[in-house]
């Protein structure tokens, strides 16, 4: 029983961290748009909320005039893909081609 209890506590902690850490990683006041798509079905394409500036390897690259470029292969978008899809749909944007 002791081992089962440790596994249950570890699983609960992992689930809680998954549900809380997206608030630290993403800035929900702005949208991350992909570098290779603009519109689909009359809507602007978005990947999800924009990762905060200090999150390493979240962007595809730095485009000086336009800011950061984003890609669906960035680790925050992979880890929190369900949250990103929910955010994109709730804000009225189209999903990127890789997620359709």
N, C-alpha and C positions, 0 to 999 in steps of 0.2 A: 504493500500500500504506500509505503514511503516514496518509492520510485515513481509510482503513478501520480502521486501528489506533486512531486517536483516537475514532472512533465506537464501536468495541467497548469501549474503556476507559470512555467516558462512559456507555454502557448498563450496564456492570457496576457502576459507581459508583452509578448511579440505583437499580439493583436491590438493591444492598447497603443503601443508605440506607432504601429502602422496608421492607426486612426488619428493620432495626435500630431505626428511629425510633419504631415503635409502642410499644416498651418505655419510651421517654421520655414519650410523649404520654399513654398510658393507665396507670391504676392497676388492676392485675389482682386486687386484693384485694376490690374491691367492684363492684357491677353498676349500670349505667345503665338505669333504667326509663323508658319513655315517659310523657309527661304525659297522654296521652289513651287509654291502654289499661291494663287491669290483668291480665286472665286470658284465656287462649284454650286450649280443649281440656283444662281442668283444670290448666294450668300457668301460672305467673306469666310475663308477657311481659317481655322484656329486649331492649335494643338491642345491648349489648356491655359491655365493661369500662368503668368510669367514667373519663372524661378527668380529668387532674389539674387542680387548682383554677386554675392559672395559664394554662391553654390558652385563648386568646381565641376567642370566638364558638362555643364547643363546646356550650353549653347553650342551651335555648330561652328560659329566663328564671329568675328567682330567686323561689321561693316560700318566704317566710321560715319558716313552720312546718315545711315538709317539705324544705327545701334546694333544690337545683337541679332543674329540669325538663329533660328531654332529648327530643330529636326526631330522627328518622332523617335530617333534612336538615342536621344539624350537620356541619361539614366533616371532623372526624376519622372520623365514621361513614361518610361517603361515600368518603373516601380509603382507609381500611382496612376496607371492607365485608367482604371475604372473611375477614379475621381476626376481625371482630366476629361474623360468622355462625358461624364455627368455635367461638368462645368461648361463645356462647349455647347452641349444641347440646351442647357438652362439659359445660357446667354444668347441663344439664337444664331450661333455660328454653324458652319458646315464642318464636318470631320475631315481630316486630311485623307488623301487617297490610300495611304497605308492602313488606315483604320476602318475604311468603309467595307 
